[in-house]
Amino acid sequence: MKQESALADKWSARLRQRGMALVMSLVLLLAMTLLVLAAAQSTVLQERMAGGLQDQLRAFEAAESALREAEELLSGPVAPTFNNTNGLYLYDADQRPDWRRRNAGAASTGAIEYSGDIDGVLIRPQYFLEEMPPLQMPGSSLEAGVPDMELQLYTITVRGFGASPQTQVVLESTFRR
């Protein structure tokens, strides 16, 4: 009789352990599922960040292209006429575009549009030029009676866009002629 009760106790203990193994397996499966979901979310976030960075770089490259075009315009044999219209402004003119504000719209009057084509951008880059007051270089001449050299400086402000109109890069450069 003792053997039968001992055998019955072993058998009932096995049945209880099998049920516990199932519960533990389900808990482990749930934990692994949560880990996989967290990893997938992290991957999606990293892809979005990489896409945003790529769009920012595309806008920067577009702005650089427009900056080179503006420098070529100023490097010509004759400087353009600065009359406070069409992207050619005297220093600190009220009519010039203001791209320093974060919510400046994509459409801009008073700016020159880049003439080339750039793949992957929604809007062509834009730029405007400002003619600075002439700058006297003191001590540039060592001869008596010879006036100091006068430099003409220009400020070039460029705005490039990415694949999204919200992606904007503004560059500013000073050019000496």
Helices and strands as residue ranges (DSSP letters): H 2-75, E 88-90, E 112-113, E 126-131, E 135-137, E 149-151, E 153-161, E 168-176
